[in-house]
Amino acid sequence: MDVNTANQSTTDEQMMDILLVLDKEKKTISAVKGVDENGELQTVPPENNSELLKFDRHGDFFSNFFSNMMNQLKNPTRFNFFKIPKIELPKIEPIIRDNFNHPTPENEAGIERYRVTPETVKQEAKKEQQETQTQQPQQPSKETGATAQAPQQPDKSKYVIDPDKVDWEALKNFGLSKEQLEKSKALEPMLRGYKSPGAFTIAGNYNSAIMKLDARLSFRHDKDGNVVLAIHGIRQKPELERPFFGHEFSKEDKANLLETGNMGRIVNLKNYITGEMIPSFVSVDKVTNELVSMRASSVQIPDEIKGAKLNKEQQQALREGKGVFLENMISNRKNPFSATVQVNADKKSLEFIYPNAKQSQEQGQKQTQQNSLVTSDGVTIPKSISGIELSRQQQQDLVNDKTIFVAGLKDKRGVEYDAYIQVNHDKKKLGFYSDNPSFDRSAVKEITPASKNRTQIAVNSEGKTNEATKKVKEPLKKGQDKPTEKQKTKQDKKEKQEQTDKPKQSRGRKR
């Protein structure tokens, strides 16, 4: 919910859909909550507002949820599903119930547009993508002055705002027209309850006072149900030094809002009309610098985003407003991409934040650390050591203070060595041992690496020298601390050649 306006609660309710299910075996109608691990549908009574699963009517996450649900469902043919605007629930639910008991052509026609199947969901998702891609304002051609033709008017049932209730004549007072909004591709999202994608120049003359400013526009319902124009003027910067509906921004809040546009956590905001404290996300409108809030309960987190599966930790982080870096997502053009995903209150959905190369690397490293196991005293267990991947069981053993043996570790010059590995809690890092310290820890001298490999690692990885091997040019082999016979023969031959090639000292000329 955006607490910036008194009537926004009604708008949010109108934009939310509820998924109803008709169980043909039990002959019951319920609201869908999810699917349990056994493939059984989880439901709640439709009047249970606290547990109802709500969807942004025009977000693309319903299609992901519905597809995943149908794939997990044990017996999908047993159910009929209907996606209904929450505000229409009291009117439509009895019709569905009555039609099941006493089907009639009139009832069937009345509920058909709410029915959802995997096929209709795919078609709707594709249509939404196409419409979203055409929402950016188009400028007239320099050569012809022509603009793209206005799209055909979609079904009014998709709108939050009834076009027939808009006072188009009143818009002329601001220098606007319906045709102008259509040509700029702003009318469609505005009728759906969103702001215009771009800014408009608003001009007017009021009692000899001239007003002119750039602003994004939206339609809202006033307290009497009339449609009014909301003007979101462009600010120089977000107002972060003043309380925002009772919340004072911390230093971290300000940094997050300025860097990503999202605060990154949920806070309680006060609706000064009702006195209600509302858990909310807060974001910055990146066009106008206006602060925008949204009810935390309004966002549903999917199981996957653009083909990237979300684990429970990632889903919970998104619910809390945190950013989650996802790799190998697939774009609409079938190209892989990576980005941070986070709730954006202004867009009323999840958004992609694309980092630069340095940020992408840092995000990837941070995400890797988040996915790694960590001991109770903060020692991070890596997924691999010296090029050897550790199994999840090996990582868990290290967390549980058990010893693992890893063969084929490689030093910096690529030569292999073996070691027992255990967490060294005193030094807050992994310790490498020549023998298994679990057997007789007091008798084992800790080294890094094992003693038989000390010379090898010192020479190959640390750049140190060893008197016996200092003339050996190639990397030392596993456990090597002196030249091999072949290396010694080669070394002696080279020294003899150097003596032969050494110039003789001149003794001077005889007189």
C-alpha positions in Angstrom: 0.0 0.0 0.0 1.2 3.5 -0.8 0.4 5.5 2.3 1.0 8.7 0.4 -2.6 9.0 -0.5 -5.7 8.3 1.6 -7.5 6.3 -1.1 -4.6 4.1 -2.1 -5.8 1.2 0.0 -8.8 0.9 -2.3 -6.6 1.0 -5.3 -4.3 -1.7 -4.0 -7.3 -4.0 -3.2 -8.6 -3.5 -6.8 -5.2 -4.4 -8.2 -4.9 -7.7 -6.3 -6.3 -11.0 -7.5 -7.3 -14.1 -5.5 -6.9 -17.6 -6.9 -10.1 -19.6 -6.2 -10.3 -23.4 -6.6 -13.3 -25.5 -7.1 -12.7 -29.0 -5.8 -15.0 -31.2 -7.9 -14.6 -34.2 -5.6 -15.3 -32.4 -2.3 -17.6 -30.0 -4.0 -16.1 -27.0 -2.2 -14.8 -23.6 -3.2 -11.6 -22.3 -1.4 -8.8 -19.9 -1.9 -5.4 -21.3 -2.9 -2.6 -21.0 -0.5 0.0 -23.4 -2.1 1.0 -27.0 -2.6 2.5 -29.2 0.2 5.5 -31.5 -0.2 3.1 -34.4 -1.1 1.5 -32.6 -4.0 -1.7 -31.9 -2.1 -3.4 -28.5 -2.6 -3.3 -26.2 0.4 -6.4 -24.0 0.7 -8.0 -21.5 3.1 -11.6 -20.1 3.3 -12.0 -17.2 0.9 -13.0 -14.9 3.8 -9.7 -15.6 5.6 -8.0 -12.3 4.8 -4.8 -13.0 6.8 -3.8 -16.1 4.8 -5.2 -15.3 1.4 -2.6 -15.5 -1.4 -2.8 -12.3 -3.4 -1.3 -11.5 -6.8 -0.6 -8.2 -8.5 -3.2 -8.5 -11.3 -0.7 -7.4 -14.0 2.5 -8.8 -12.7 4.2 -11.7 -14.4 4.7 -13.7 -11.2 1.2 -15.2 -11.2 2.1 -17.2 -14.3 5.3 -18.5 -12.6 3.3 -19.5 -9.5 0.5 -21.1 -11.4 2.8 -23.1 -13.7 4.9 -24.4 -10.7 1.7 -25.2 -8.8 0.3 -27.3 -11.7 3.6 -29.1 -12.1 3.7 -30.1 -8.3 0.0 -30.9 -8.0 -0.8 -34.5 -7.5 -4.2 -34.6 -9.3 -4.7 -31.4 -11.3 -7.8 -32.6 -13.3 -9.7 -32.7 -10.0 -9.7 -28.9 -9.7 -11.1 -25.9 -11.6 -9.2 -22.6 -11.0 -10.5 -19.0 -11.2 -8.5 -15.8 -10.8 -10.8 -13.1 -9.4 -10.2 -9.5 -8.4 -10.3 -9.4 -4.6 -12.9 -6.6 -4.7 -15.2 -8.8 -6.8 -14.9 -11.9 -4.7 -18.2 -11.5 -2.8 -20.1 -11.2 -6.1 -18.3 -13.9 -8.2 -17.9 -16.7 -5.6 -21.6 -17.4 -5.3 -22.0 -17.5 -9.1 -19.2 -20.2 -9.3 -20.9 -22.2 -6.5 -24.3 -21.9 -8.1 -23.1 -22.8 -11.5 -21.4 -26.0 -10.2 -24.7 -27.2 -8.5 -27.0 -25.9 -11.3 -25.1 -25.0 -14.4 -26.7 -22.5 -16.7 -25.5 -20.7 -19.9 -25.8 -17.4 -18.1 -23.7 -18.5 -15.1 -21.2 -20.2 -17.4 -20.7 -17.0 -19.4 -20.4 -15.0 -16.2 -17.5 -17.0 -14.8 -15.7 -18.0 -18.0 -13.5 -14.9 -18.1 -12.2 -15.7 -14.6 -11.3 -19.3 -15.4 -7.5 -20.1 -15.6 -5.7 -23.0 -17.2 -2.1 -23.6 -18.0 -2.9 -22.6 -21.6 -4.7 -19.4 -20.8 -2.0 -18.4 -18.3 0.7 -18.8 -20.9 -1.3 -16.7 -23.4 -1.9 -14.0 -20.8 1.8 -13.9 -19.8 2.9 -13.5 -23.4 0.3 -10.7 -24.0 1.5 -8.9 -20.8 5.1 -9.0 -22.0 4.2 -7.6 -25.4 2.2 -4.8 -23.8 4.9 -4.0 -21.4 7.4 -3.6 -24.2 5.2 -1.0 -25.9 4.8 1.2 -22.8 7.8 3.5 -23.5 6.9 6.9 -24.9 7.5 7.2 -28.7 8.8 10.4 -30.2 7.6 11.7 -33.6 9.9 10.8 -36.6 12.2 13.6 -37.6 11.6 12.9 -41.2 7.8 12.5 -41.3 6.6 13.8 -37.9 4.5 10.7 -37.6 4.0 8.6 -34.5 3.1 5.0 -34.0 -0.6 4.3 -34.1 -2.4 4.0 -30.8 -3.0 0.5 -29.7 -6.4 -1.0 -29.8 -8.3 -0.6 -26.6 -8.1 -3.7 -24.4 -10.9 -5.2 -22.4 -12.0 -2.7 -19.7 -12.2 -5.5 -17.1 -8.4 -5.3 -16.9 -8.5 -1.7 -15.8 -8.4 -0.3 -12.3 -9.7 3.0 -13.7 -12.8 3.1 -15.8 -11.9 5.3 -18.9 -15.5 6.5 -19.1 -15.2 8.1 -15.6 -12.2 10.1 -16.5 -13.0 13.8 -17.0 -11.1 14.3 -20.2 -12.2 17.9 -20.5 -10.6 18.7 -17.1 -7.3 17.4 -18.4 -7.1 20.2 -20.9 -6.6 22.6 -18.0 -3.2 21.0 -17.6 -2.4 21.0 -21.3 -3.1 17.3 -21.7 -5.5 15.2 -23.8 -6.5 11.6 -24.1 -4.9 11.4 -27.6 -1.6 12.7 -26.2 -1.6 10.0 -23.5 -2.5 7.3 -26.0 0.3 8.3 -28.5 2.9 8.4 -25.7 1.9 4.9 -24.5 1.0 6.3 -21.1 -2.7 5.8 -21.1 -2.7 2.0 -20.7 -0.5 1.8 -17.5 -2.4 4.8 -16.0 -5.7 3.1 -16.5 -4.2 0.1 -14.7 -3.4 2.1 -11.7 0.3 2.8 -12.4 2.2 6.0 -13.1 2.9 7.1 -16.6 6.2 5.6 -17.8 7.7 9.0 -18.6 7.3 12.6 -17.5 5.0 15.2 -19.1 5.2 19.0 -19.0 2.2 20.3 -17.1 1.1 23.9 -17.8 -1.9 25.9 -16.5 -3.1 29.3 -15.6 -4.9 29.6 -12.3 -6.2 32.9 -11.0 -3.4 34.8 -12.8 -0.8 32.4 -11.4 1.0 30.4 -14.1 2.1 26.8 -13.3 4.5 24.8 -15.4 6.4 21.7 -14.3 7.6 18.3 -15.4 5.8 15.4 -13.7 4.7 11.8 -14.0 1.0 11.3 -14.0 -1.5 8.7 -12.6 -5.2 8.4 -12.0 -6.6 7.9 -8.5 -10.0 7.6 -6.9 -11.0 10.3 -4.5 -13.0 9.6 -1.3 -16.2 9.9 -3.3 -15.1 7.4 -6.0 -14.4 10.0 -8.6 -11.4 9.7 -10.9 -8.8 12.5 -10.4 -5.4 13.2 -11.9 -2.5 12.8 -9.6 0.6 14.9 -10.5 4.0 13.6 -9.3 6.3 16.5 -9.7 10.1 16.0 -10.3 12.2 16.8 -7.3 15.8 17.6 -7.2 16.5 14.8 -4.8 14.6 12.5 -2.4 13.5 14.1 0.9 15.4 11.8 3.3 16.1 14.2 6.1 12.4 14.5 7.1 10.3 11.7 8.7 8.4 9.6 6.1 5.0 8.7 7.6 6.5 8.4 11.0 9.7 6.6 9.9 13.1 8.4 10.3 15.6 7.1 7.8 18.8 5.7 9.2 22.2 6.3 7.6 22.0 2.8 6.0 18.4 3.5 4.7 19.6 6.7 3.0 22.6 5.0 1.4 20.4 2.2 0.1 17.7 4.5 -1.3 20.3 6.7 -3.1 22.3 3.7 -4.5 19.6 1.3 -5.6 16.4 3.2 -5.2 15.1 0.7 -2.6 15.5 0.8 1.2 16.2 -2.9 1.4 14.1 -3.6 4.5 10.5 -3.5 5.8 9.5 -0.7 8.2 6.2 0.3 9.8 4.6 3.4 8.3 1.7 5.2 9.8 -1.5 6.0 7.9 -2.4 9.3 9.5 -6.0 8.9 8.5 -6.7 5.5 10.0 -3.9 5.5 12.6 -2.9 2.0 11.2 0.8 1.0 11.3 1.5 -0.7 8.0 4.6 -2.9 7.4 5.9 -1.5 4.1 8.6 -1.4 1.5 10.0 2.1 0.6 11.5 3.0 -2.8 12.4 6.1 -4.7 10.7 7.0 -8.0 13.8 7.2 -10.2 12.1 9.7 -12.5 10.7 12.1 -10.0 12.7 11.3 -6.8 9.4 10.9 -5.0 9.4 8.5 -2.0 6.9 5.7 -2.6 5.7 3.0 -0.2 3.8 -0.3 -0.6 2.3 -2.8 1.8 4.8 -5.7 2.4 1.9 -8.1 2.1 1.2 -7.0 -1.5 4.2 -8.8 -3.0 4.2 -12.6 -3.7 7.6 -14.2 -4.2 7.8 -16.8 -6.9 9.7 -20.1 -6.9 11.8 -19.1 -9.9 12.6 -15.9 -11.8 13.4 -16.0 -15.5 14.4 -19.7 -15.2 16.5 -19.2 -12.1 15.3 -21.4 -9.2 15.0 -19.6 -5.8 15.9 -21.4 -2.6 14.1 -20.7 0.7 16.8 -18.4 1.9 16.6 -16.3 -1.2 12.8 -16.1 -1.1 12.9 -15.0 2.5 15.5 -12.4 1.7 13.2 -11.0 -1.0 10.2 -10.9 1.4 12.4 -8.9 3.8 13.2 -6.4 1.0 16.8 -7.4 0.6 18.5 -7.7 -2.8 19.3 -11.1 -4.2 21.9 -11.6 -6.9 20.8 -14.2 -9.4 22.9 -15.7 -12.2 22.0 -17.5 -15.4 18.5 -16.0 -15.8 17.1 -16.2 -19.3 15.8 -13.1 -21.0 12.8 -12.9 -23.3 15.3 -13.1 -26.2 16.6 -16.4 -24.8 19.9 -14.8 -23.7 21.4 -15.6 -20.2 21.9 -12.6 -17.9 22.6 -11.9 -14.2 21.2 -9.1 -12.0 20.2 -8.3 -8.5 16.5 -8.8 -7.9 14.7 -6.7 -5.3 11.2 -5.5 -4.4 10.5 -2.0 -5.8 7.6 -0.2 -4.2 7.2 2.3 -7.0 6.9 -0.5 -9.6 4.8 -2.6 -7.2 6.8 -5.7 -8.1 10.2 -7.2 -8.2 12.8 -5.3 -10.3 16.1 -6.1 -11.9 19.1 -4.0 -10.9 21.9 -4.4 -13.4 25.4 -3.8 -11.8 28.6 -2.7 -13.6 31.4 -5.3 -14.0 33.0 -4.5 -10.6 29.7 -4.6 -8.8 28.7 -7.8 -10.5 31.9 -9.5 -9.3 31.4 -8.3 -5.8 27.8 -9.3 -5.8 28.7 -12.8 -7.0 31.4 -13.2 -4.4 29.0 -12.0 -1.7 26.3 -14.4 -2.9 28.8 -17.2 -2.9 29.8 -16.4 0.7 26.1 -16.4 1.7 25.6 -19.8 0.2 28.7 -21.2 2.0 28.6 -23.0 5.3 30.0 -21.1 8.3 31.1 -22.4 11.7 29.6 -21.1 14.9 32.7 -18.9 15.5 32.6 -17.4 12.0 35.0 -19.6 9.9 33.7 -19.8 6.4 34.0 -23.3 4.8 34.8 -22.9 1.1 33.3 -24.9 -1.7 36.7 -25.8 -3.1 40.3 -25.9 -1.9 43.2 -25.5 -4.4 41.0 -26.6 -7.3 39.4 -29.6 -5.5 35.6 -29.3 -5.1 34.4 -30.3 -1.6 31.3 -32.3 -1.3 28.4 -30.9 0.8 29.2 -33.7 3.3 32.8 -32.7 3.5 31.8 -29.1 4.1 29.4 -30.2 6.8 32.0 -32.4 8.4 34.4 -29.4 8.7 31.6 -27.4 10.3 31.0 -30.2 12.8 34.8 -30.2 13.7 35.5 -33.4 11.9 38.7 -34.0 9.9 38.6 -34.6 6.1 41.4 -36.0 3.8 41.9 -34.3 0.5 44.2 -35.7 -2.1 45.4 -34.0 -5.2 45.5 -30.4 -3.9 47.6 -28.1 -6.1 50.1 -25.5 -5.2 50.4 -22.2 -7.1 52.6 -23.9 -9.8 50.1 -26.7 -10.3 51.9 -29.5 -8.5 49.8 -31.9 -6.4 50.1 -32.6 -2.6 47.8 -34.3 0.0 46.6 -33.1 3.4 44.3 -33.7 6.3 42.1 -30.7 6.9 40.4 -29.5 10.0 39.1 -26.1 11.3 41.6 -24.3 13.4 39.4 -22.3 15.8 42.3 -20.5 17.4 43.5 -19.0 14.1 40.0 -18.8 12.6 40.9 -20.6 9.4 41.4 -24.1 8.0 44.4 -26.1 9.2 46.4 -28.6 7.1 48.0 -31.6 8.7 50.5 -34.3 7.8 48.7 -36.9 9.8 45.1 -37.2 11.0 44.8 -35.0 14.0 41.7 -36.8 15.2 43.8 -39.8 16.3 46.4 -38.1 18.5 46.1 -34.4 18.3 48.9 -33.7 21.0 51.5 -35.7 19.0 50.8 -34.0 15.6 52.7 -30.9 14.7 50.6 -28.7 12.6 52.0 -27.4 9.4 50.8 -25.8 6.2 51.1 -28.0 4.2 52.1 -31.5 5.4 55.8 -31.9 6.3 56.6 -34.1 3.3 55.4 -31.3 1.1 56.9 -28.4 2.9 59.8 -27.9 0.5 57.6 -28.3 -2.5 55.1 -25.6 -1.4 57.8 -23.3 -0.1 59.6 -23.3 -3.5 56.6 -23.5 -5.8 54.0 -21.3 -4.0 56.0 -19.0 -1.7 59.0 -18.2 -4.0 61.5 -19.4 -1.4 64.8 -21.3 -2.1 66.3 -24.5 -1.0 70.0 -25.1 -1.2 69.6 -28.6 -2.6 67.1 -27.6 -5.2 67.9 -23.9 -5.9 69.3 -24.8 -9.4 66.3 -26.9 -10.4 64.3 -24.8 -12.8 61.1 -26.9 -13.1 58.5 -27.1 -10.3 59.2 -29.6 -7.5 57.2 -32.7 -7.6 54.9 -34.0 -4.8 57.0 -34.5 -1.6 60.3 -33.5 -3.3 63.0 -31.8 -1.2 66.1 -32.6 -3.3 67.0 -33.0 -7.0 66.1 -36.3 -8.8 68.9 -38.3 -10.3 68.0 -37.0 -13.7 67.9 -33.4 -12.5 71.3 -33.9 -10.7 72.9 -35.3 -13.8 71.5 -32.4 -15.8 72.7 -29.9 -13.2 76.3 -31.4 -13.1 76.5 -31.3 -16.9 75.4 -27.7 -17.0 78.0 -26.7 -14.3 80.8 -28.5 -16.2 79.8 -26.7 -19.4 79.8 -23.4 -17.7 83.4 -24.0 -16.5 84.5 -25.0 -20.0 83.0 -21.9 -21.5 84.6 -19.6 -18.9 87.3 -17.4 -20.5 91.0 -18.0 -19.3 92.7 -15.2 -17.4 95.3 -13.2 -19.3 98.9 -13.5 -17.8 100.3 -10.5 -19.7 103.0 -10.3 -22.4 106.6 -11.5 -21.9 109.4 -8.9 -22.5 
